[in-house]
Amino acid sequence: MTEKYKLDRQLGVGVIGLGGIAHFHAPGWLLSPYTKLVAGSDIKPEIFAVWQDRFGTSRFYEDPADLISDPDIDIVDICSPNIFHAEQTIAALRAGKYVLCEKPLSIKPDDIRNMIAARDSSGKLLMTAQHFRFQSISQAMKSKIKEGVLGDVYHARAWMLRRCQLPSSPTFIRKDQSGGGPAIDLGTHILDLTLWMMDFPRPTAVNGVAKTALAKHKGAFTNWAGRNLIPQDIEVEDFAAALVHFDNGATLILEVSWLLHHDTPECDMRVWLYGTEGGCEWPAANFLTNDYAARQLYNNSIQTADDVTEPHAVECMEFARAIVHGLPSPVPAEQSLHVQTILDGIYLSQSEGREIRLGGKI
């Protein structure tokens, strides 16, 4: 258990990587009664003026090491490209900071193990930013599932499918920067949500595929940030799928794609859980049960209010609350290790053309 923070002042927050996703985090730090936004770091100093105008941030660093060593910063929020997550997280923990790190926590399971070790040595909290968990509908469905309405969940299906929506910047399509394609970009989201709803059974085997099925098609284009041709030096997959086995006998089918010929305006995201007493679908919040005595089928959608606060902001606020009140990490690194071990297994299964037994990897 981390030490309880005695709130004689607000916790200072420093953000590393001031691009797109950081703009969704900043409102959470401003809304939380426990935090103040102290500083930002980015390799592009031209963005500093934007942050000063929009969020009132006045202290900036081009070198993230300088932000990490700032004594006024208690929480480091890491929104940099995937390849920097492990290095920056470990450095921040060793400097005695709490760390919120964008998903994926790291692109390599071994890096996550090192991050866990650094967290344990520091006594500080480490959280992975998984905003799907903080949507009102996700929270309501999780509460309902905890009541036992599904019985034992023995199978799940999860997919996150885009049509012609491939982000073509190097941080997505260069393997040395991203670690992978939609398995990393999309799979980290939907797989984490599914495993969370399943109470994180331990994965034991993965049979997966990861292929560049459409990105190298003649004339292949993307509607992401304008209708542009896809760079033909793309190094990552545009489609991945897997069958995952768990130690409790449950199974999961996962599908993710940036370019699939699938009828969706932007992104089709679904999770289905199938249990011995019922099933449910996210995000429709539809629960399906049987009355065996009356031989009746029931479909009931639970009602939830719209998100009052954007979920990316909520996750930041919940992290700060956990620090102040001495609570566990809202998204522990051990759970992210499960997620990344499965995704890593997909790539290994594709490479070796066989099922990957995970054994003692978690």
Buried (B, 14 or more C-beta within 10 A) or exposed (E): EBEEBEEEEBBBBBBBBBBEBBBBBBBBBBBBEBBBBBBBBBEEEEBBEBBBEEBEBEBBBEEBEBBBBBEEBBBBBBBBBBBBBBBBBBBBBEBEBBBBBBBBBBBBBEBBBBBBEBBEEBEBBBBBBBBBBBBBBBBBBBEBBEEEBBEEBBBBBBBBBBBBBBBBBEBBBBBEBBBBBBBBBBBBBBBBBBBBBBEBBEBBBBBBBBEBBBBEEEEBBBEBEEEEEBBEEBBBBBBBBBBBBBEEEBBBBBBBBBBBEBEEEEBBBBBBBBBEEBBBBBBBBBBBBEEEEEEEEEEBEBEBEEBEBBBBBBBBBBBBBBBBEEBEBBBBBBBBBBBBBBBBBBBBBBEEEEEBEBEEBB
